[in-house]
Amino acid sequence: MKAPTNQPKADDPWKEPEEPYRVYSSEEMQALLQTSAGKSRLTLPWGVVVGQMLATIVGALISCVFWDDGRIGVYTYSAFLGGLIGVLPATLFLLRLEIARGAQRLTSGGFLSALVSGEVIKITATIAMFIWLAFNYAELKWIPLLLTYIVTLKCYLLGLFRR
């Protein structure tokens, strides 16, 4: 009786074909980087933040028209502050990544560290802003605030779909 082996047979249909690795020259890499830079200009992270700002302004205008009867009132301020709760932490996160990218030697571990610390900053800032608004502005209307906040969060999905 023959002992079973873990090596796949040559005619094994489950064996994945091995693809050779291709080494690119520096000119080919520059050409690839140039074409990918042109494609990703519309999906830059700062474009998402600009989209969040526009969503905040539109949310405040909608609240002004439909809830405050064309005047700037508590519903308009609530919607605007809800949008700012989405925009400001995202801006802090991107600033953290920009600082890390400007470092002299950025390793993969350094970038991962910047990414995690940026997320911690973002979550902490969001929670702090919600708590601060809840305790300092009792007259705020939570429905427009939360609706505009949720719309600013959905701007991340728009950035993914555009890509």
PAPALO-245560 format. One record per atom (N, C-alpha, C): residue number from 1; residue in one letter; atom name; x, y, z. Coordinates in pm, whole numbers, plus 50000, padded with zeros to 5 digits. Each point is the difference from the previous one (the first is absolute). Example, Ala and Ser with C-alpha at 12.3 -4.5 7.8 and 13.67 -1.06 7.14 Angstrom:
! residues 2
+-----+------+------+-------+-------+-------+
| pos | code | site |     u |     v |     w |
+-----+------+------+-------+-------+-------+
|   1 |    A |    N | 51319 | 49431 | 50780 |
|   1 |    A |   CA | 49911 | 50119 | 50000 |
|   1 |    A |    C | 50090 | 50120 | 50000 |
|   2 |    S |    N | 49965 | 50105 | 49928 |
|   2 |    S |   CA | 50082 | 50119 | 50006 |
|   2 |    S |    C | 49923 | 50109 | 50073 |
+-----+------+------+-------+-------+-------+
! end
This chain:
! residues 163
+-----+------+------+-------+-------+-------+
| pos | code | site |     u |     v |     w |
+-----+------+------+-------+-------+-------+
|   1 |    M |    N | 50083 | 49883 | 50000 |
|   1 |    M |   CA | 49917 | 50117 | 50000 |
|   1 |    M |    C | 50089 | 50124 | 50000 |
|   2 |    K |    N | 49962 | 50096 | 49918 |
|   2 |    K |   CA | 50079 | 50120 | 49980 |
|   2 |    K |    C | 49954 | 50110 | 50097 |
|   3 |    A |    N | 50091 | 50073 | 50058 |
|   3 |    A |   CA | 49965 | 50109 | 50092 |
|   3 |    A |    C | 49947 | 50119 | 49920 |
|   4 |    P |    N | 49893 | 50066 | 50051 |
|   4 |    P |   CA | 49946 | 50116 | 49928 |
|   4 |    P |    C | 50097 | 50117 | 50008 |
|   5 |    T |    N | 50006 | 50075 | 49893 |
|   5 |    T |   CA | 50086 | 50117 | 49996 |
|   5 |    T |    C | 49913 | 50124 | 49989 |
|   6 |    N |    N | 50054 | 50111 | 50044 |
|   6 |    N |   CA | 49928 | 50127 | 49992 |
|   6 |    N |    C | 50030 | 50075 | 49872 |
|   7 |    Q |    N | 50086 | 49950 | 49918 |
|   7 |    Q |   CA | 50036 | 50066 | 49877 |
|   7 |    Q |    C | 49893 | 49976 | 49894 |
|   8 |    P |    N | 49955 | 50106 | 49930 |
|   8 |    P |   CA | 49899 | 49979 | 49895 |
|   8 |    P |    C | 50062 | 49930 | 49880 |
|   9 |    K |    N | 49917 | 49925 | 49934 |
|   9 |    K |   CA | 50045 | 49931 | 49879 |
|   9 |    K |    C | 50006 | 50099 | 49885 |
|  10 |    A |    N | 50071 | 49964 | 49899 |
|  10 |    A |   CA | 50016 | 50090 | 49885 |
|  10 |    A |    C | 49868 | 50024 | 49930 |
|  11 |    D |    N | 49912 | 49902 | 49999 |
|  11 |    D |   CA | 49873 | 50016 | 49931 |
|  11 |    D |    C | 49886 | 50037 | 50097 |
|  12 |    D |    N | 50035 | 50052 | 50116 |
|  12 |    D |   CA | 49900 | 50037 | 50101 |
|  12 |    D |    C | 49922 | 50122 | 49951 |
|  13 |    P |    N | 49866 | 49991 | 49987 |
|  13 |    P |   CA | 49923 | 50115 | 49950 |
|  13 |    P |    C | 49989 | 50113 | 50103 |
|  14 |    W |    N | 50028 | 49973 | 50126 |
|  14 |    W |   CA | 49989 | 50102 | 50102 |
|  14 |    W |    C | 50129 | 50080 | 50018 |
|  15 |    K |    N | 50103 | 49958 | 49937 |
|  15 |    K |   CA | 50127 | 50071 | 50012 |
|  15 |    K |    C | 49993 | 50129 | 49921 |
|  16 |    E |    N | 50035 | 50109 | 50066 |
|  16 |    E |   CA | 49997 | 50129 | 49933 |
|  16 |    E |    C | 50124 | 50015 | 49913 |
|  17 |    P |    N | 49980 | 50053 | 49881 |
|  17 |    P |   CA | 50117 | 50019 | 49913 |
|  17 |    P |    C | 50090 | 50109 | 50057 |
|  18 |    E |    N | 50127 | 49979 | 49988 |
|  18 |    E |   CA | 50095 | 50099 | 50048 |
|  18 |    E |    C | 50022 | 50105 | 49892 |
|  19 |    E |    N | 49983 | 50127 | 50040 |
|  19 |    E |   CA | 50022 | 50108 | 49905 |
|  19 |    E |    C | 50137 | 50060 | 50028 |
|  20 |    P |    N | 50073 | 50026 | 49897 |
|  20 |    P |   CA | 50133 | 50058 | 50022 |
|  20 |    P |    C | 49987 | 50147 | 50044 |
|  21 |    Y |    N | 50093 | 50042 | 50083 |
|  21 |    Y |   CA | 50003 | 50138 | 50043 |
|  21 |    Y |    C | 50067 | 50085 | 49894 |
|  22 |    R |    N | 49947 | 50120 | 49983 |
|  22 |    R |   CA | 50058 | 50090 | 49902 |
|  22 |    R |    C | 50069 | 50114 | 50074 |
|  23 |    V |    N | 50120 | 50029 | 49962 |
|  23 |    V |   CA | 50074 | 50110 | 50058 |
|  23 |    V |    C | 49989 | 50119 | 49904 |
|  24 |    Y |    N | 49946 | 50111 | 50053 |
|  24 |    Y |   CA | 49982 | 50119 | 49918 |
|  24 |    Y |    C | 50125 | 50087 | 50005 |
|  25 |    S |    N | 50028 | 50065 | 49890 |
|  25 |    S |   CA | 50111 | 50095 | 49997 |
|  25 |    S |    C | 49953 | 50130 | 50063 |
|  26 |    S |    N | 50092 | 50090 | 50027 |
|  26 |    S |   CA | 49962 | 50127 | 50064 |
|  26 |    S |    C | 49913 | 50085 | 49907 |
|  27 |    E |    N | 50022 | 49992 | 49868 |
|  27 |    E |   CA | 49916 | 50075 | 49906 |
|  27 |    E |    C | 49858 | 49946 | 49998 |
|  28 |    E |    N | 49988 | 49867 | 50005 |
|  28 |    E |   CA | 49867 | 49939 | 50002 |
|  28 |    E |    C | 49926 | 50036 | 50130 |
|  29 |    M |    N | 50071 | 50001 | 50112 |
|  29 |    M |   CA | 49936 | 50037 | 50126 |
|  29 |    M |    C | 49955 | 50145 | 49999 |
|  30 |    Q |    N | 50081 | 50089 | 49945 |
|  30 |    Q |   CA | 49960 | 50141 | 49991 |
|  30 |    Q |    C | 49876 | 50016 | 49913 |
|  31 |    A |    N | 49994 | 49926 | 49890 |
|  31 |    A |   CA | 49883 | 50006 | 49912 |
|  31 |    A |    C | 49875 | 49947 | 50071 |
|  32 |    L |    N | 50015 | 49891 | 50077 |
|  32 |    L |   CA | 49887 | 49946 | 50075 |
|  32 |    L |    C | 49952 | 50098 | 50108 |
|  33 |    L |    N | 50095 | 50064 | 50067 |
|  33 |    L |   CA | 49963 | 50096 | 50103 |
|  33 |    L |    C | 49930 | 50122 | 49941 |
|  34 |    Q |    N | 50044 | 50043 | 49883 |
|  34 |    Q |   CA | 49936 | 50115 | 49935 |
|  34 |    Q |    C | 49857 | 49969 | 49959 |
|  35 |    T |    N | 49976 | 49881 | 49946 |
|  35 |    T |   CA | 49864 | 49966 | 49958 |
|  35 |    T |    C | 49909 | 49980 | 50120 |
|  36 |    S |    N | 50051 | 49941 | 50109 |
|  36 |    S |   CA | 49915 | 49980 | 50117 |
|  36 |    S |    C | 49976 | 50131 | 50073 |
|  37 |    A |    N | 50093 | 50095 | 49993 |
|  37 |    A |   CA | 49979 | 50130 | 50064 |
|  37 |    A |    C | 49888 | 50076 | 49930 |
|  38 |    G |    N | 49991 | 49989 | 49869 |
|  38 |    G |   CA | 49894 | 50066 | 49927 |
|  38 |    G |    C | 49864 | 49940 | 50028 |
|  39 |    K |    N | 49995 | 49870 | 50025 |
|  39 |    K |   CA | 49873 | 49934 | 50029 |
|  39 |    K |    C | 49948 | 50034 | 50138 |
|  40 |    S |    N | 50090 | 50012 | 50097 |
|  40 |    S |   CA | 49955 | 50014 | 50138 |
|  40 |    S |    C | 49984 | 50144 | 50047 |
|  41 |    R |    N | 50013 | 50097 | 49912 |
|  41 |    R |   CA | 49985 | 50138 | 50042 |
|  41 |    R |    C | 49861 | 50029 | 50055 |
|  42 |    L |    N | 49898 | 49939 | 49944 |
|  42 |    L |   CA | 49864 | 50026 | 50045 |
|  42 |    L |    C | 49968 | 49929 | 50131 |
|  43 |    T |    N | 50075 | 49899 | 50035 |
|  43 |    T |   CA | 49968 | 49925 | 50121 |
|  43 |    T |    C | 50100 | 50024 | 50112 |
|  44 |    L |    N | 50069 | 50109 | 49996 |
|  44 |    L |   CA | 50092 | 50031 | 50108 |
|  44 |    L |    C | 49922 | 50020 | 50129 |
|  45 |    P |    N | 50059 | 49968 | 50113 |
|  45 |    P |   CA | 49928 | 50014 | 50128 |
|  45 |    P |    C | 49954 | 50143 | 50028 |
|  46 |    W |    N | 50077 | 50097 | 49954 |
|  46 |    W |   CA | 49956 | 50138 | 50022 |
|  46 |    W |    C | 49876 | 50031 | 49919 |
|  47 |    G |    N | 49980 | 49930 | 49889 |
|  47 |    G |   CA | 49877 | 50016 | 49923 |
|  47 |    G |    C | 49878 | 49951 | 50078 |
|  48 |    V |    N | 50019 | 49896 | 50080 |
|  48 |    V |   CA | 49891 | 49951 | 50085 |
|  48 |    V |    C | 49966 | 50104 | 50105 |
|  49 |    V |    N | 50102 | 50065 | 50057 |
|  49 |    V |   CA | 49975 | 50103 | 50101 |
|  49 |    V |    C | 49928 | 50119 | 49937 |
|  50 |    V |    N | 50037 | 50036 | 49878 |
|  50 |    V |   CA | 49928 | 50108 | 49931 |
|  50 |    V |    C | 49855 | 49959 | 49975 |
|  51 |    G |    N | 49979 | 49875 | 49963 |
|  51 |    G |   CA | 49863 | 49950 | 49983 |
|  51 |    G |    C | 49922 | 50004 | 50130 |
|  52 |    Q |    N | 50066 | 49970 | 50111 |
|  52 |    Q |   CA | 49934 | 50009 | 50131 |
|  52 |    Q |    C | 49963 | 50145 | 50033 |
|  53 |    M |    N | 50087 | 50093 | 49965 |
|  53 |    M |   CA | 49968 | 50141 | 50024 |
|  53 |    M |    C | 49880 | 50043 | 49917 |
|  54 |    L |    N | 49998 | 49957 | 49875 |
|  54 |    L |   CA | 49885 | 50033 | 49915 |
|  54 |    L |    C | 49872 | 49937 | 50053 |
|  55 |    A |    N | 50008 | 49877 | 50048 |
|  55 |    A |   CA | 49882 | 49934 | 50058 |
|  55 |    A |    C | 49954 | 50074 | 50125 |
|  56 |    T |    N | 50094 | 50053 | 50078 |
|  56 |    T |   CA | 49964 | 50076 | 50119 |
|  56 |    T |    C | 49926 | 50127 | 49962 |
|  57 |    I |    N | 50050 | 50070 | 49900 |
|  57 |    I |   CA | 49935 | 50124 | 49956 |
|  57 |    I |    C | 49862 | 49971 | 49943 |
|  58 |    V |    N | 49989 | 49896 | 49919 |
|  58 |    V |   CA | 49870 | 49964 | 49943 |
|  58 |    V |    C | 49902 | 49959 | 50110 |
|  59 |    G |    N | 50047 | 49923 | 50097 |
|  59 |    G |   CA | 49914 | 49961 | 50112 |
|  59 |    G |    C | 49951 | 50120 | 50080 |
|  60 |    A |    N | 50089 | 50096 | 50022 |
|  60 |    A |   CA | 49960 | 50121 | 50072 |
|  60 |    A |    C | 49900 | 50081 | 49919 |
|  61 |    L |    N | 50020 | 50008 | 49869 |
|  61 |    L |   CA | 49905 | 50073 | 49914 |
|  61 |    L |    C | 49863 | 49931 | 49998 |
|  62 |    I |    N | 49999 | 49869 | 49993 |
|  62 |    I |   CA | 49873 | 49927 | 50000 |
|  62 |    I |    C | 49928 | 50022 | 50133 |
|  63 |    S |    N | 50074 | 49996 | 50109 |
|  63 |    S |   CA | 49939 | 50025 | 50130 |
|  63 |    S |    C | 49948 | 50142 | 50010 |
|  64 |    C |    N | 50072 | 50094 | 49943 |
|  64 |    C |   CA | 49958 | 50139 | 50002 |
|  64 |    C |    C | 49869 | 50018 | 49923 |
|  65 |    V |    N | 49989 | 49935 | 49886 |
|  65 |    V |   CA | 49881 | 50017 | 49916 |
|  65 |    V |    C | 49880 | 49926 | 50057 |
|  66 |    F |    N | 50018 | 49875 | 50041 |
|  66 |    F |   CA | 49885 | 49918 | 50037 |
|  66 |    F |    C | 49961 | 50010 | 50147 |
|  67 |    W |    N | 50095 | 50020 | 50090 |
|  67 |    W |   CA | 49965 | 50002 | 50143 |
|  67 |    W |    C | 49998 | 50140 | 50058 |
|  68 |    D |    N | 50087 | 50088 | 49951 |
|  68 |    D |   CA | 50006 | 50135 | 50057 |
|  68 |    D |    C | 49929 | 50104 | 49914 |
|  69 |    D |    N | 49926 | 49958 | 49901 |
|  69 |    D |   CA | 49922 | 50090 | 49912 |
|  69 |    D |    C | 50085 | 50110 | 49938 |
|  70 |    G |    N | 50118 | 49966 | 49953 |
|  70 |    G |   CA | 50086 | 50095 | 49930 |
|  70 |    G |    C | 50086 | 50085 | 50089 |
|  71 |    R |    N | 49986 | 49988 | 50130 |
|  71 |    R |   CA | 50084 | 50076 | 50092 |
|  71 |    R |    C | 50109 | 49908 | 50053 |
|  72 |    I |    N | 50108 | 50060 | 50045 |
|  72 |    I |   CA | 50105 | 49920 | 50062 |
|  72 |    I |    C | 49965 | 49988 | 50148 |
|  73 |    G |    N | 49962 | 49878 | 50039 |
|  73 |    G |   CA | 49957 | 49976 | 50137 |
|  73 |    G |    C | 50068 | 49879 | 50059 |
|  74 |    V |    N | 49936 | 49945 | 50100 |
|  74 |    V |   CA | 50060 | 49890 | 50076 |
|  74 |    V |    C | 50013 | 49873 | 49915 |
|  75 |    Y |    N | 49908 | 49977 | 49907 |
|  75 |    Y |   CA | 50011 | 49881 | 49915 |
|  75 |    Y |    C | 50118 | 50013 | 49904 |
|  76 |    T |    N | 50021 | 50120 | 49949 |
|  76 |    T |   CA | 50113 | 50023 | 49909 |
|  76 |    T |    C | 50132 | 49982 | 50073 |
|  77 |    Y |    N | 50010 | 50059 | 50120 |
|  77 |    Y |   CA | 50122 | 49983 | 50078 |
|  77 |    Y |    C | 50024 | 49854 | 50038 |
|  78 |    S |    N | 49891 | 49931 | 50032 |
|  78 |    S |   CA | 50014 | 49859 | 50037 |
|  78 |    S |    C | 50053 | 49918 | 49884 |
|  79 |    A |    N | 49945 | 50023 | 49881 |
|  79 |    A |   CA | 50047 | 49926 | 49882 |
|  79 |    A |    C | 50145 | 50034 | 49968 |
|  80 |    F |    N | 50034 | 50128 | 50012 |
|  80 |    F |   CA | 50137 | 50041 | 49971 |
|  80 |    F |    C | 50099 | 49938 | 50100 |
|  81 |    L |    N | 49965 | 49999 | 50127 |
|  81 |    L |   CA | 50088 | 49941 | 50100 |
|  81 |    L |    C | 50011 | 49848 | 49982 |
|  82 |    G |    N | 49893 | 49936 | 49958 |
|  82 |    G |   CA | 50005 | 49857 | 49972 |
|  82 |    G |    C | 50097 | 49970 | 49886 |
|  83 |    G |    N | 50001 | 50085 | 49899 |
|  83 |    G |   CA | 50095 | 49983 | 49891 |
|  83 |    G |    C | 50143 | 50024 | 50045 |
|  84 |    L |    N | 50019 | 50098 | 50087 |
|  84 |    L |   CA | 50135 | 50027 | 50051 |
|  84 |    L |    C | 50053 | 49884 | 50083 |
|  85 |    I |    N | 49909 | 49930 | 50068 |
|  85 |    I |   CA | 50044 | 49882 | 50077 |
|  85 |    I |    C | 50054 | 49893 | 49905 |
|  86 |    G |    N | 49953 | 49998 | 49877 |
|  86 |    G |   CA | 50053 | 49906 | 49902 |
|  86 |    G |    C | 50127 | 50049 | 49932 |
|  87 |    V |    N | 50008 | 50132 | 49977 |
|  87 |    V |   CA | 50111 | 50057 | 49921 |
|  87 |    V |    C | 50128 | 50017 | 50083 |
|  88 |    L |    N | 49989 | 50057 | 50118 |
|  88 |    L |   CA | 50121 | 50033 | 50077 |
|  88 |    L |    C | 50082 | 49876 | 50040 |
|  89 |    P |    N | 49940 | 49892 | 50051 |
|  89 |    P |   CA | 50083 | 49883 | 50030 |
|  89 |    P |    C | 50063 | 49937 | 49876 |
|  90 |    A |    N | 49930 | 50005 | 49886 |
|  90 |    A |   CA | 50059 | 49948 | 49876 |
|  90 |    A |    C | 50120 | 50084 | 49959 |
|  91 |    T |    N | 49990 | 50130 | 50021 |
|  91 |    T |   CA | 50113 | 50088 | 49969 |
|  91 |    T |    C | 50118 | 49972 | 50093 |
|  92 |    L |    N | 49973 | 49977 | 50128 |
|  92 |    L |   CA | 50108 | 49965 | 50093 |
|  92 |    L |    C | 50068 | 49869 | 49960 |
|  93 |    F |    N | 49919 | 49903 | 49957 |
|  93 |    F |   CA | 50055 | 49872 | 49956 |
|  93 |    F |    C | 50092 | 50019 | 49879 |
|  94 |    L |    N | 49956 | 50077 | 49903 |
|  94 |    L |   CA | 50083 | 50022 | 49881 |
|  94 |    L |    C | 50125 | 50080 | 50032 |
|  95 |    L |    N | 49989 | 50094 | 50091 |
|  95 |    L |   CA | 50120 | 50074 | 50040 |
|  95 |    L |    C | 50102 | 49908 | 50066 |
|  96 |    R |    N | 49952 | 49905 | 50080 |
|  96 |    R |   CA | 50090 | 49902 | 50063 |
|  96 |    R |    C | 50071 | 49916 | 49894 |
|  97 |    L |    N | 49927 | 49959 | 49897 |
|  97 |    L |   CA | 50063 | 49922 | 49893 |
|  97 |    L |    C | 50098 | 50083 | 49919 |
|  98 |    E |    N | 49968 | 50129 | 49979 |
|  98 |    E |   CA | 50091 | 50087 | 49926 |
|  98 |    E |    C | 50130 | 50023 | 50078 |
|  99 |    I |    N | 49989 | 50012 | 50132 |
|  99 |    I |   CA | 50120 | 50015 | 50083 |
|  99 |    I |    C | 50086 | 49875 | 49991 |
| 100 |    A |    N | 49936 | 49883 | 50003 |
| 100 |    A |   CA | 50075 | 49875 | 49990 |
| 100 |    A |    C | 50064 | 49985 | 49863 |
| 101 |    R |    N | 49930 | 50044 | 49896 |
| 101 |    R |   CA | 50056 | 49988 | 49866 |
| 101 |    R |    C | 50119 | 50093 | 49981 |
| 102 |    G |    N | 50002 | 50109 | 50073 |
| 102 |    G |   CA | 50111 | 50095 | 49990 |
| 102 |    G |    C | 50123 | 49957 | 50079 |
| 103 |    A |    N | 49992 | 49890 | 50070 |
| 103 |    A |   CA | 50114 | 49951 | 50078 |
| 103 |    A |    C | 50115 | 49960 | 49907 |
| 104 |    Q |    N | 50122 | 50003 | 50051 |
| 104 |    Q |   CA | 50116 | 49968 | 49919 |
| 104 |    Q |    C | 49997 | 49856 | 49950 |
| 105 |    R |    N | 49982 | 49906 | 50094 |
| 105 |    R |   CA | 49996 | 49858 | 49963 |
| 105 |    R |    C | 49867 | 49943 | 50044 |
| 106 |    L |    N | 49911 | 49981 | 49907 |
| 106 |    L |   CA | 49869 | 49944 | 50033 |
| 106 |    L |    C | 50001 | 49852 | 49965 |
| 107 |    T |    N | 49991 | 49918 | 50102 |
| 107 |    T |   CA | 49994 | 49856 | 49979 |
| 107 |    T |    C | 49854 | 49957 | 50003 |
| 108 |    S |    N | 49975 | 49875 | 49968 |
| 108 |    S |   CA | 49863 | 49951 | 50004 |
| 108 |    S |    C | 49947 | 50001 | 50143 |
| 109 |    G |    N | 50085 | 49968 | 50096 |
| 109 |    G |   CA | 49959 | 50005 | 50140 |
| 109 |    G |    C | 49970 | 50142 | 50046 |
| 110 |    G |    N | 50079 | 50094 | 49952 |
| 110 |    G |   CA | 49977 | 50140 | 50033 |
| 110 |    G |    C | 49870 | 50051 | 49942 |
| 111 |    F |    N | 49970 | 49958 | 49878 |
| 111 |    F |   CA | 49875 | 50042 | 49938 |
| 111 |    F |    C | 49881 | 49937 | 50072 |
| 112 |    L |    N | 50013 | 49872 | 50037 |
| 112 |    L |   CA | 49892 | 49934 | 50074 |
| 112 |    L |    C | 49978 | 50067 | 50135 |
| 113 |    S |    N | 50108 | 50039 | 50064 |
| 113 |    S |   CA | 49990 | 50071 | 50127 |
| 113 |    S |    C | 49929 | 50134 | 49981 |
| 114 |    A |    N | 50033 | 50071 | 49894 |
| 114 |    A |   CA | 49933 | 50128 | 49972 |
| 114 |    A |    C | 49853 | 49979 | 49969 |
| 115 |    L |    N | 49969 | 49892 | 49930 |
| 115 |    L |   CA | 49861 | 49971 | 49966 |
| 115 |    L |    C | 49918 | 49970 | 50126 |
| 116 |    V |    N | 50054 | 49918 | 50088 |
| 116 |    V |   CA | 49929 | 49965 | 50123 |
| 116 |    V |    C | 49987 | 50121 | 50092 |
| 117 |    S |    N | 50108 | 50074 | 50016 |
| 117 |    S |   CA | 49992 | 50118 | 50087 |
| 117 |    S |    C | 49907 | 50105 | 49941 |
| 118 |    G |    N | 49995 | 50012 | 49868 |
| 118 |    G |   CA | 49906 | 50091 | 49936 |
| 118 |    G |    C | 49856 | 49960 | 50026 |
| 119 |    E |    N | 49972 | 49871 | 49995 |
| 119 |    E |   CA | 49865 | 49952 | 50029 |
| 119 |    E |    C | 49963 | 50025 | 50145 |
| 120 |    V |    N | 50096 | 49982 | 50091 |
| 120 |    V |   CA | 49973 | 50026 | 50142 |
| 120 |    V |    C | 49969 | 50149 | 50020 |
| 121 |    I |    N | 50076 | 50086 | 49934 |
| 121 |    I |   CA | 49975 | 50143 | 50008 |
| 121 |    I |    C | 49862 | 50032 | 49945 |
| 122 |    K |    N | 49966 | 49940 | 49889 |
| 122 |    K |   CA | 49871 | 50026 | 49935 |
| 122 |    K |    C | 49883 | 49956 | 50088 |
| 123 |    I |    N | 50007 | 49881 | 50055 |
| 123 |    I |   CA | 49891 | 49950 | 50085 |
| 123 |    I |    C | 49990 | 50083 | 50128 |
| 124 |    T |    N | 50113 | 50031 | 50061 |
| 124 |    T |   CA | 50000 | 50080 | 50122 |
| 124 |    T |    C | 49943 | 50139 | 49975 |
| 125 |    A |    N | 50039 | 50062 | 49891 |
| 125 |    A |   CA | 49949 | 50133 | 49968 |
| 125 |    A |    C | 49849 | 49997 | 49973 |
| 126 |    T |    N | 49953 | 49897 | 49933 |
| 126 |    T |   CA | 49856 | 49989 | 49971 |
| 126 |    T |    C | 49920 | 49985 | 50129 |
| 127 |    I |    N | 50043 | 49911 | 50087 |
| 127 |    I |   CA | 49929 | 49980 | 50127 |
| 127 |    I |    C | 50006 | 50127 | 50085 |
| 128 |    A |    N | 50115 | 50065 | 50005 |
| 128 |    A |   CA | 50014 | 50122 | 50078 |
| 128 |    A |    C | 49910 | 50111 | 49947 |
| 129 |    M |    N | 49988 | 50010 | 49868 |
| 129 |    M |   CA | 49914 | 50104 | 49943 |
| 129 |    M |    C | 49853 | 49973 | 50030 |
| 130 |    F |    N | 49957 | 49876 | 49991 |
| 130 |    F |   CA | 49861 | 49966 | 50035 |
| 130 |    F |    C | 49972 | 50031 | 50147 |
| 131 |    I |    N | 50089 | 49962 | 50088 |
| 131 |    I |   CA | 49979 | 50024 | 50143 |
| 131 |    I |    C | 50001 | 50150 | 50029 |
| 132 |    W |    N | 50093 | 50073 | 49941 |
| 132 |    W |   CA | 50009 | 50143 | 50023 |
| 132 |    W |    C | 49874 | 50071 | 49953 |
| 133 |    L |    N | 49949 | 49963 | 49883 |
| 133 |    L |   CA | 49877 | 50062 | 49950 |
| 133 |    L |    C | 49879 | 49963 | 50088 |
| 134 |    A |    N | 49995 | 49878 | 50046 |
| 134 |    A |   CA | 49886 | 49957 | 50082 |
| 134 |    A |    C | 49995 | 50077 | 50132 |
| 135 |    F |    N | 50115 | 50027 | 50059 |
| 135 |    F |   CA | 50000 | 50068 | 50129 |
| 135 |    F |    C | 49996 | 50152 | 49987 |
| 136 |    N |    N | 50049 | 50056 | 49892 |
| 136 |    N |   CA | 50008 | 50145 | 49989 |
| 136 |    N |    C | 49887 | 50063 | 49920 |
| 137 |    Y |    N | 49933 | 49925 | 49917 |
| 137 |    Y |   CA | 49892 | 50055 | 49918 |
| 137 |    Y |    C | 49878 | 49910 | 50011 |
| 138 |    A |    N | 49924 | 50019 | 50105 |
| 138 |    A |   CA | 49883 | 49915 | 50025 |
| 138 |    A |    C | 49888 | 50028 | 49900 |
| 139 |    E |    N | 50000 | 50117 | 49938 |
| 139 |    E |   CA | 49891 | 50035 | 49908 |
| 139 |    E |    C | 50019 | 49943 | 49859 |
| 140 |    L |    N | 50111 | 49932 | 49976 |
| 140 |    L |   CA | 50022 | 49942 | 49867 |
| 140 |    L |    C | 49895 | 49895 | 49967 |
| 141 |    K |    N | 49966 | 49990 | 49874 |
| 141 |    K |   CA | 49907 | 49898 | 49952 |
| 141 |    K |    C | 50080 | 49883 | 49947 |
| 142 |    W |    N | 49978 | 49883 | 50056 |
| 142 |    W |   CA | 50084 | 49885 | 49971 |
| 142 |    W |    C | 49970 | 49936 | 49865 |
| 143 |    I |    N | 49879 | 50013 | 49951 |
| 143 |    I |   CA | 49967 | 49937 | 49871 |
| 143 |    I |    C | 50082 | 50061 | 49886 |
| 144 |    P |    N | 50000 | 50133 | 49979 |
| 144 |    P |   CA | 50084 | 50054 | 49892 |
| 144 |    P |    C | 50149 | 49980 | 50025 |
| 145 |    L |    N | 50041 | 50005 | 50127 |
| 145 |    L |   CA | 50141 | 49980 | 50033 |
| 145 |    L |    C | 50044 | 49860 | 49958 |
| 146 |    L |    N | 49924 | 49899 | 50039 |
| 146 |    L |   CA | 50038 | 49862 | 49968 |
| 146 |    L |    C | 49985 | 49970 | 49851 |
| 147 |    L |    N | 49898 | 50058 | 49937 |
| 147 |    L |   CA | 49983 | 49976 | 49856 |
| 147 |    L |    C | 50118 | 50055 | 49920 |
| 148 |    T |    N | 50042 | 50120 | 50032 |
| 148 |    T |   CA | 50113 | 50058 | 49928 |
| 148 |    T |    C | 50129 | 49926 | 50032 |
| 149 |    Y |    N | 50015 | 49955 | 50124 |
| 149 |    Y |   CA | 50118 | 49921 | 50037 |
| 149 |    Y |    C | 50004 | 49870 | 49919 |
| 150 |    I |    N | 49888 | 49933 | 49989 |
| 150 |    I |   CA | 49995 | 49874 | 49925 |
| 150 |    I |    C | 50028 | 50024 | 49852 |
| 151 |    V |    N | 49949 | 50110 | 49946 |
| 151 |    V |   CA | 50027 | 50031 | 49858 |
| 151 |    V |    C | 50148 | 50025 | 49978 |
| 152 |    T |    N | 50066 | 50068 | 50095 |
| 152 |    T |   CA | 50145 | 50022 | 49983 |
| 152 |    T |    C | 50076 | 49868 | 50008 |
| 153 |    L |    N | 49951 | 49905 | 50080 |
| 153 |    L |   CA | 50066 | 49869 | 50004 |
| 153 |    L |    C | 49982 | 49924 | 49870 |
| 154 |    K |    N | 49889 | 50022 | 49932 |
| 154 |    K |   CA | 49974 | 49930 | 49874 |
| 154 |    K |    C | 50088 | 50053 | 49886 |
| 155 |    C |    N | 50065 | 50112 | 50021 |
| 155 |    C |   CA | 50092 | 50052 | 49898 |
| 155 |    C |    C | 50118 | 49906 | 49979 |
| 156 |    Y |    N | 50035 | 49922 | 50102 |
| 156 |    Y |   CA | 50107 | 49900 | 49983 |
| 156 |    Y |    C | 49959 | 49896 | 49896 |
| 157 |    L |    N | 49873 | 49961 | 50002 |
| 157 |    L |   CA | 49953 | 49903 | 49901 |
| 157 |    L |    C | 50002 | 50058 | 49859 |
| 158 |    L |    N | 49964 | 50127 | 49989 |
| 158 |    L |   CA | 50006 | 50064 | 49868 |
| 158 |    L |    C | 50141 | 50000 | 49945 |
| 159 |    G |    N | 50098 | 50022 | 50087 |
| 159 |    G |   CA | 50140 | 49996 | 49959 |
| 159 |    G |    C | 50040 | 49859 | 49952 |
| 160 |    L |    N | 49948 | 49897 | 50066 |
| 160 |    L |   CA | 50029 | 49864 | 49957 |
| 160 |    L |    C | 49935 | 49968 | 49866 |
| 161 |    F |    N | 49876 | 50043 | 49982 |
| 161 |    F |   CA | 49930 | 49971 | 49875 |
| 161 |    F |    C | 50061 | 50074 | 49882 |
| 162 |    R |    N | 50052 | 50120 | 50024 |
| 162 |    R |   CA | 50064 | 50075 | 49890 |
| 162 |    R |    C | 50128 | 49934 | 49956 |
| 163 |    R |    N | 50064 | 49932 | 50093 |
| 163 |    R |   CA | 50127 | 49937 | 49969 |
| 163 |    R |    C | 49977 | 49884 | 49908 |
+-----+------+------+-------+-------+-------+
! end
